[in-house]
């Protein structure tokens, strides 16, 4: 890839198919970067002592994509050396051990990409309209995102 072709890009995807760590990390690789940082959020088999069967995600997709774009814009302001950003979130059923969200960021050095990935996941959970339902053996529960600003505004 020519250096001039390596312009910063954001890769945002909401999809019902299984997410690929390889695909997401490859999107952000750049010849000018020595760091690719990843966050992978997976479905665990328990919550507060209860057995989780799987998770289900729903989203207001157009608004979610708009909010993720805002996150990317802020990352580029705060960490100007960041090259590429990828945010892929799964919708629908997510079985145990599979990824619900994968975030990847490339930058010349690790500090910026690690800080940017942390910011991305924390802000995504706080501001993006994606909802999670935990399915247990005998019931289900919609999970309030305690980091979500609108969930805390009425308290």
ZAMARGU-4260 file (C-alpha; in steps of 0.2 Angstrom, whole numbers, plus 5000, padded with zeros to 4 digits):
<rodrens>
0) 5000/5000/5000 | 5007/5017/4995 | 5009/5029/5010 | 4997/5042/5001 | 4984/5029/5000
5) 4984/5026/5018 | 4972/5040/5023 | 4963/5038/5040 | 4947/5028/5039 | 4933/5023/5051
10) 4925/5006/5049 | 4908/5004/5057 | 4897/4989/5056 | 4882/4982/5065 | 4878/4965/5059
15) 4869/4949/5064 | 4883/4937/5058 | 4898/4931/5069 | 4911/4944/5071 | 4929/4941/5065
20) 4944/4947/5076 | 4955/4944/5061 | 4944/4954/5049 | 4943/4969/5061 | 4961/4969/5065
25) 4966/4968/5047 | 4955/4983/5043 | 4966/4995/5054 | 4984/4989/5050 | 4994/5003/5042
30) 5012/5003/5036 | 5014/5019/5047 | 5008/5012/5063 | 5017/5001/5076 | 5002/4998/5086
35) 4985/4989/5084 | 4975/4989/5100 | 4960/4978/5101 | 4945/4976/5113 | 4934/4961/5111
40) 4918/4959/5122 | 4912/4942/5123 | 4897/4933/5130 | 4900/4925/5147 | 4891/4910/5154
45) 4886/4918/5170 | 4879/4934/5178 | 4879/4936/5197 | 4878/4918/5200 | 4865/4914/5186
50) 4868/4904/5171 | 4867/4914/5155 | 4862/4904/5139 | 4866/4918/5127 | 4864/4936/5124
55) 4852/4946/5112 | 4856/4963/5105 | 4845/4976/5097 | 4849/4993/5091 | 4842/5008/5083
60) 4854/5006/5069 | 4855/5022/5060 | 4857/5032/5077 | 4869/5019/5083 | 4880/5022/5068
65) 4879/5041/5070 | 4884/5040/5088 | 4899/5028/5084 | 4904/5041/5070 | 4904/5054/5084
70) 4915/5043/5095 | 4927/5041/5080 | 4928/5060/5077 | 4932/5063/5096 | 4945/5050/5095
75) 4954/5059/5081 | 4953/5076/5090 | 4960/5069/5106 | 4973/5057/5098 | 4978/5065/5082
80) 4990/5051/5078 | 4977/5038/5077 | 4976/5031/5059 | 4962/5019/5058 | 4947/5014/5069
85) 4935/4999/5067 | 4920/4996/5078 | 4910/4981/5074 | 4895/4976/5085 | 4884/4961/5083
90) 4865/4961/5084 | 4853/4947/5087 | 4858/4931/5096 | 4876/4930/5103 | 4881/4913/5110
95) 4893/4910/5124 | 4911/4914/5121 | 4907/4923/5104 | 4911/4942/5102 | 4897/4955/5104
100) 4909/4969/5100 | 4926/4971/5093 | 4935/4988/5092 | 4952/4990/5084 | 4963/5006/5083
105) 4980/5009/5075 | 4992/5022/5079 | 5011/5024/5077 | 5013/5020/5096 | 5004/5010/5108
110) 4999/5023/5121 | 4987/5032/5109 | 4979/5016/5102 | 4976/5009/5120 | 4969/5025/5126
115) 4958/5027/5111 | 4951/5009/5112 | 4947/5011/5130 | 4938/5028/5126 | 4929/5019/5112
120) 4921/5005/5122 | 4917/5016/5137 | 4908/5029/5127 | 4900/5016/5116 | 4892/5008/5131
125) 4887/5025/5138 | 4880/5033/5123 | 4876/5021/5108 | 4858/5015/5107 | 4861/4996/5108
130) 4852/4986/5120 | 4856/4969/5128 | 4845/4955/5134 | 4852/4941/5144 | 4844/4924/5142
135) 4844/4913/5157 | 4839/4895/5159 | 4821/4900/5165 | 4819/4918/5160 | 4827/4934/5153
140) 4832/4951/5158 | 4835/4967/5148 | 4851/4974/5155 | 4851/4992/5160 | 4868/4999/5155
145) 4874/5008/5171 | 4886/5019/5161 | 4872/5025/5149 | 4869/5044/5152 | 4850/5043/5148
150) 4847/5029/5160 | 4855/5039/5174 | 4847/5056/5170 | 4830/5053/5178 | 4837/5046/5194
</rodrens>
